[in-house]
Amino acid sequence: MSVSGFVVRGTGTLLYNEDAGIEVEAPRSVISGNQIEDSLFGIYLREAPGSVVSDNMIVGKDLDIARRGDAIRIWFSHDTTVENNTVNKARDVVLWYSE
């Protein structure tokens, strides 16, 4: 699966919903060259091993740091490459249970 060249704007604001601009649950996905704006979570890979997240611009919501989501969250997605992404107004970039 490939998601490339999109502009994604405006997600929800609920951390417990993990509202994301792009959420992927497919192995060997390529998420590249996207612009994500006003997003609580930017890119969320869930059980998507062997994927690539590259050359994306991610701008989170203008919220207090404690209320912001992750710019990039990689969850149970081994062998994923994350490179050349630009992040602003996000809490962090995290790898959970991923080698």
Short mmCIF file of the C-alpha atoms (twelve columns), coordinates in Angstrom:
data_MODEL
# 
_entry.id   MODEL 
# 
loop_
_atom_site.group_PDB 
_atom_site.id 
_atom_site.type_symbol 
_atom_site.label_atom_id 
_atom_site.label_alt_id 
_atom_site.label_comp_id 
_atom_site.label_asym_id 
_atom_site.label_seq_id 
_atom_site.Cartn_x 
_atom_site.Cartn_y 
_atom_site.Cartn_z 
_atom_site.pdbx_PDB_model_num 
ATOM 1  C CA . MET A 1  0.000   0.000  0.000  1 
ATOM 2  C CA . SER A 2  1.231   3.515  -0.759 1 
ATOM 3  C CA . VAL A 3  0.021   6.895  0.488  1 
ATOM 4  C CA . SER A 4  1.973   9.650  -1.271 1 
ATOM 5  C CA . GLY A 5  1.471   13.276 -2.229 1 
ATOM 6  C CA . PHE A 6  -1.574  14.041 -0.119 1 
ATOM 7  C CA . VAL A 7  -2.435  17.075 2.001  1 
ATOM 8  C CA . VAL A 8  -4.364  16.023 5.105  1 
ATOM 9  C CA . ARG A 9  -5.848  18.678 7.412  1 
ATOM 10 C CA . GLY A 10 -7.722  18.628 10.695 1 
ATOM 11 C CA . THR A 11 -8.271  15.605 12.900 1 
ATOM 12 C CA . GLY A 12 -10.170 15.210 16.133 1 
ATOM 13 C CA . THR A 13 -8.680  16.297 19.450 1 
ATOM 14 C CA . LEU A 14 -9.213  13.252 21.664 1 
ATOM 15 C CA . LEU A 15 -6.031  11.508 22.772 1 
ATOM 16 C CA . TYR A 16 -7.899  8.343  23.762 1 
ATOM 17 C CA . ASN A 17 -9.262  8.069  20.178 1 
ATOM 18 C CA . GLU A 18 -5.727  8.436  18.788 1 
ATOM 19 C CA . ASP A 19 -7.120  10.693 16.041 1 
ATOM 20 C CA . ALA A 20 -4.546  10.479 13.221 1 
ATOM 21 C CA . GLY A 21 -4.081  12.157 9.870  1 
ATOM 22 C CA . ILE A 22 -2.882  8.893  8.297  1 
ATOM 23 C CA . GLU A 23 -3.357  5.503  9.967  1 
ATOM 24 C CA . VAL A 24 -2.035  2.338  8.332  1 
ATOM 25 C CA . GLU A 25 -2.584  -1.319 9.212  1 
ATOM 26 C CA . ALA A 26 -0.960  -2.984 6.178  1 
ATOM 27 C CA . PRO A 27 2.519   -4.526 5.926  1 
ATOM 28 C CA . ARG A 28 5.160   -3.088 3.575  1 
ATOM 29 C CA . SER A 29 3.355   0.243  3.240  1 
ATOM 30 C CA . VAL A 30 5.043   3.381  1.926  1 
ATOM 31 C CA . ILE A 31 3.938   6.707  3.429  1 
ATOM 32 C CA . SER A 32 5.922   9.452  1.701  1 
ATOM 33 C CA . GLY A 33 5.732   13.015 0.482  1 
ATOM 34 C CA . ASN A 34 2.592   13.916 2.411  1 
ATOM 35 C CA . GLN A 35 1.749   17.142 4.206  1 
ATOM 36 C CA . ILE A 36 -0.233  16.640 7.398  1 
ATOM 37 C CA . GLU A 37 -1.531  19.762 9.140  1 
ATOM 38 C CA . ASP A 38 -3.538  20.443 12.307 1 
ATOM 39 C CA . SER A 39 -3.386  16.769 13.269 1 
ATOM 40 C CA . LEU A 40 -3.447  15.324 16.779 1 
ATOM 41 C CA . PHE A 41 -1.449  12.249 15.705 1 
ATOM 42 C CA . GLY A 42 0.292   12.611 12.366 1 
ATOM 43 C CA . ILE A 43 1.137   9.129  11.044 1 
ATOM 44 C CA . TYR A 44 0.201   5.980  12.940 1 
ATOM 45 C CA . LEU A 45 1.468   2.590  11.776 1 
ATOM 46 C CA . ARG A 46 -0.230  -0.290 13.563 1 
ATOM 47 C CA . GLU A 47 1.022   -3.808 12.851 1 
ATOM 48 C CA . ALA A 48 2.542   -2.659 9.555  1 
ATOM 49 C CA . PRO A 49 5.977   -4.369 9.418  1 
ATOM 50 C CA . GLY A 50 8.477   -3.569 6.689  1 
ATOM 51 C CA . SER A 51 7.001   -0.133 6.022  1 
ATOM 52 C CA . VAL A 52 8.654   3.162  5.056  1 
ATOM 53 C CA . VAL A 53 7.717   6.606  6.436  1 
ATOM 54 C CA . SER A 54 9.737   9.249  4.588  1 
ATOM 55 C CA . ASP A 55 9.754   12.850 3.414  1 
ATOM 56 C CA . ASN A 56 6.526   13.851 5.180  1 
ATOM 57 C CA . MET A 57 5.786   17.248 6.747  1 
ATOM 58 C CA . ILE A 58 3.783   16.877 9.953  1 
ATOM 59 C CA . VAL A 59 2.363   19.821 11.909 1 
ATOM 60 C CA . GLY A 60 0.339   19.010 14.995 1 
ATOM 61 C CA . LYS A 61 -2.442  20.938 16.636 1 
ATOM 62 C CA . ASP A 62 -1.708  24.181 18.447 1 
ATOM 63 C CA . LEU A 63 -2.316  22.682 21.895 1 
ATOM 64 C CA . ASP A 64 -0.480  22.565 25.206 1 
ATOM 65 C CA . ILE A 65 2.289   19.928 24.969 1 
ATOM 66 C CA . ALA A 66 0.427   17.581 27.358 1 
ATOM 67 C CA . ARG A 67 -2.578  17.498 25.002 1 
ATOM 68 C CA . ARG A 68 -0.626  16.885 21.782 1 
ATOM 69 C CA . GLY A 69 -0.308  13.500 20.145 1 
ATOM 70 C CA . ASP A 70 2.679   11.783 18.553 1 
ATOM 71 C CA . ALA A 71 3.847   13.077 15.188 1 
ATOM 72 C CA . ILE A 72 4.759   9.522  14.195 1 
ATOM 73 C CA . ARG A 73 3.757   6.418  16.126 1 
ATOM 74 C CA . ILE A 74 5.083   3.023  15.087 1 
ATOM 75 C CA . TRP A 75 3.305   0.188  16.959 1 
ATOM 76 C CA . PHE A 76 4.157   -3.499 16.496 1 
ATOM 77 C CA . SER A 77 5.732   -2.699 13.121 1 
ATOM 78 C CA . HIS A 78 9.167   -4.330 12.927 1 
ATOM 79 C CA . ASP A 79 11.723  -3.421 10.231 1 
ATOM 80 C CA . THR A 80 10.189  -0.014 9.525  1 
ATOM 81 C CA . THR A 81 12.297  2.799  8.064  1 
ATOM 82 C CA . VAL A 82 11.608  6.369  9.240  1 
ATOM 83 C CA . GLU A 83 13.664  9.045  7.452  1 
ATOM 84 C CA . ASN A 84 13.664  12.685 6.320  1 
ATOM 85 C CA . ASN A 85 10.395  13.687 7.996  1 
ATOM 86 C CA . THR A 86 9.836   17.187 9.368  1 
ATOM 87 C CA . VAL A 87 7.831   17.526 12.583 1 
ATOM 88 C CA . ASN A 88 6.437   20.606 14.322 1 
ATOM 89 C CA . LYS A 89 3.968   21.103 17.206 1 
ATOM 90 C CA . ALA A 90 3.885   17.428 18.186 1 
ATOM 91 C CA . ARG A 91 4.611   15.665 21.441 1 
ATOM 92 C CA . ASP A 92 7.152   13.161 20.101 1 
ATOM 93 C CA . VAL A 93 7.980   10.316 17.712 1 
ATOM 94 C CA . VAL A 94 7.636   6.853  19.257 1 
ATOM 95 C CA . LEU A 95 8.417   3.242  18.456 1 
ATOM 96 C CA . TRP A 96 6.364   0.832  20.544 1 
ATOM 97 C CA . TYR A 97 7.099   -2.892 20.492 1 
ATOM 98 C CA . SER A 98 8.956   -2.463 17.196 1 
ATOM 99 C CA . GLU A 99 12.473  -3.581 16.335 1 
# 
